Amino acid sequence: MKQTLKKNIPTPLYEFVRDTYDGLRRIPQLPSAYLHPWRRESIKRLAELKDIHKGRRAFIMGNGPSLRQTDLSKLKNEITFGFNRIYLLFSELGFETTYFCVTNDLVVEQFHQDILALSMPKFLAWRSHRYFSQKLELSNIPTFLFTSYTGPGFSHDVRGRVWEGATVTNVALQLAFHMGIEQAILIGVDHNFTSKGEANKTVVSDGDDPNHVSPAYFGKGIKWQLPDLDTSEIGYAFAREHYRKAGREVLDATVGGKLNIFSKVDYNSLF
C-alpha cells in the first residue's frame, strides 16, 4: 500500500502527507519528551556533554562486514561510538566503545536487557523508554534523545529534537558534533546490504546475518528492518555540510564502502 501511494502521488505531496502523518503520531510524545523525569535527567546529562571533546577526533563505527578487514585494535585509546549489537565484539576486541547508540525500536525491543547491562554512556530514542522498568533509578537509565523520522535537518544541540535520518549513524554524527568533535571518522559504514527489499520493511532473519560484522548480529529468528539508504544519504549530506560550515570534517575510512558522500581516507594512514 505504501509503495503504491508513493508511485501514484507527486513526490512533494507524498512527502508532505508522510511527514504530517508522522508528526501527528508523535504529538502524544511531546509532553513527556520534555517533562518526564527520565528526559529531564537526559537533558541535564546532554548539557554536561556539550563540547566535552572539543577539537578531538572520534571514530563512528558502523557494523558492516568490512569491520573484519579493519584493524580495530588501533582504536583502544580513541573516542568511539558503537551501535546496536556492536557489544557482540567487545570480548574479542578487548575494549568497549566509548559511547553506545540505538534508535531502532526492534533492537531495543529484543535486546533491552543486553543494552541496560552495558557500562558506557548509552543514547537511545525516547520512544524506546517503554521497554524499561519505571522502577529504574535515574542513575541507571540510558540517556534518551527525542528523535523523530520527519523534518530533515541536523541538530547542533541534541538536547532538543534530533532527526534520525534513517540510520543511527546520522544520530551519532549529531551527538559527536554536540560533543565538540572536530573530525568524525566513519568505519564499517559499508552502505551495502545483501538483503534487498522495501526500505524500512520489518523482516525476520532465517539464518546467519550476511549484512553485519557478526553472523549472530541479526541471526536466525531476529526481527530487523531493511535499510533506507536513500534517506540515510540525505542525512549524511546534512552532516557533511554542517561539519564543513563549522570548520570541522567527516571522513570515511570504511574499507571498500559504497557510500560516496564524505571524503575517503585510508584507515591505516590515520595512525
Residue pairs with C-beta under 8 A, 6 or more apart in sequence:
2 198
3 198
5 14
6 14
9 17
18 150
19 150
19 151
22 148
22 149
22 150
23 148
23 150
23 151
26 148
26 150
29 126
29 127
29 146
32 39
32 126
33 39
33 126
33 146
34 40
34 43
34 146
36 129
37 138
38 129
38 138
38 141
38 144
39 126
39 144
39 146
41 138
41 141
42 126
42 141
42 143
42 144
42 145
43 159
45 121
45 143
46 143
46 145
46 158
46 159
46 178
47 159
49 178
49 179
50 157
50 178
50 179
50 180
51 178
51 179
51 180
52 179
52 180
53 79
53 176
53 179
53 180
53 181
54 179
54 180
54 182
55 180
55 182
56 79
56 180
56 181
56 182
56 183
57 78
57 79
57 181
57 182
57 183
57 184
57 185
58 78
58 79
58 80
58 81
58 98
58 176
58 179
58 181
58 183
58 184
58 185
59 75
59 78
59 79
59 80
59 81
59 185
59 186
59 187
60 80
60 81
60 169
60 172
60 173
60 176
60 184
60 185
60 186
60 187
60 189
61 67
61 75
61 80
61 81
61 82
61 83
61 86
61 97
61 187
61 188
62 83
62 169
62 186
62 187
62 188
62 189
62 190
62 254
63 83
63 84
63 85
63 86
63 188
63 212
63 213
63 217
64 188
64 189
64 190
64 191
64 192
64 211
64 212
64 213
64 254
64 257
65 190
65 210
65 211
65 212
65 213
66 187
66 188
66 190
66 254
66 255
66 256
66 257
67 89
67 187
67 188
67 213
68 213
69 255
69 256
70 187
70 188
70 255
70 267
71 267
71 268
72 89
72 93
73 93
73 94
74 271
75 95
76 93
76 94
76 95
78 98
79 98
79 99
79 181
80 97
80 98
80 99
81 97
81 98
81 99
81 100
81 101
81 172
81 175
81 176
82 96
82 97
82 99
82 100
82 101
83 100
83 101
83 102
83 168
83 169
83 172
84 102
84 104
84 107
84 168
84 217
85 107
85 111
85 114
85 212
85 214
85 216
85 217
85 218
86 97
86 100
86 213
87 96
87 100
87 114
87 118
88 213
88 214
88 216
88 217
89 213
89 214
90 96
96 118
96 119
96 120
97 120
98 120
98 121
99 120
99 121
99 122
99 123
99 172
99 175
100 115
100 118
100 120
100 121
100 122
100 123
101 122
101 123
101 124
101 168
101 171
101 172
101 175
102 108
102 115
102 122
102 123
102 124
102 125
102 128
102 168
103 124
103 125
103 128
103 145
103 147
103 164
103 168
103 171
104 168
104 224
104 225
105 125
105 127
105 128
106 202
106 223
106 224
106 225
107 224
108 115
108 124
108 125
108 128
108 131
109 128
109 131
109 223
110 222
110 223
112 128
112 131
112 132
115 122
115 124
115 142
116 132
116 140
116 142
121 143
122 142
122 143
123 142
123 143
123 144
123 145
123 171
123 175
124 142
124 143
124 144
124 145
125 144
125 145
125 147
125 164
126 144
126 145
126 146
126 147
127 147
128 144
129 141
129 144
132 141
132 142
145 158
145 162
145 171
145 175
146 160
146 161
146 162
147 161
147 162
147 163
147 164
147 171
148 161
148 162
148 163
148 164
149 163
149 164
149 166
150 163
151 161
151 163
152 163
152 165
152 234
152 235
152 238
153 163
153 238
154 163
154 173
154 174
154 177
154 235
154 238
154 239
154 241
154 242
155 161
155 162
155 163
155 174
155 177
155 178
156 174
156 177
156 178
156 242
156 246
157 178
158 174
158 175
158 178
162 171
162 174
163 170
163 235
164 170
164 171
164 235
165 171
165 231
165 232
165 234
165 235
165 236
165 238
166 199
166 200
166 227
166 228
166 229
166 231
166 232
166 234
166 235
167 227
167 228
167 232
167 235
169 186
169 189
169 232
169 236
170 232
170 235
170 236
170 238
170 239
173 184
173 235
173 236
173 239
173 243
173 250
174 239
176 184
177 184
177 239
177 242
177 243
177 246
177 248
181 248
182 247
182 248
182 249
183 248
183 249
183 250
183 251
184 239
184 243
184 248
184 249
184 250
184 251
185 250
185 251
185 252
185 253
185 265
185 270
186 250
186 251
186 252
186 253
186 254
186 257
186 259
186 262
187 253
187 254
187 255
187 267
188 213
188 254
189 252
189 254
189 257
189 259
190 254
190 256
190 257
190 258
190 259
191 229
191 232
191 254
191 257
191 258
191 259
192 257
192 258
193 211
193 226
193 227
193 229
194 210
194 211
195 203
195 210
195 211
195 226
196 226
197 203
197 226
198 226
199 226
199 227
199 228
199 229
199 230
199 231
200 225
200 226
200 228
201 225
201 226
202 223
202 224
202 225
203 223
203 224
203 225
203 226
204 221
204 222
204 223
205 218
205 219
205 220
205 221
205 222
205 223
205 224
206 220
207 219
207 220
208 215
208 216
208 219
208 220
209 215
209 216
209 217
209 218
209 219
209 222
211 217
211 218
212 218
218 224
233 259
233 261
236 250
236 259
236 261
236 262
237 261
239 250
240 250
240 261
240 262
243 249
243 250
249 263
250 262
250 263
251 262
251 263
251 264
251 265
252 259
252 261
252 262
252 263
252 264
252 265
253 264
253 265
253 266
253 267
253 270
255 267
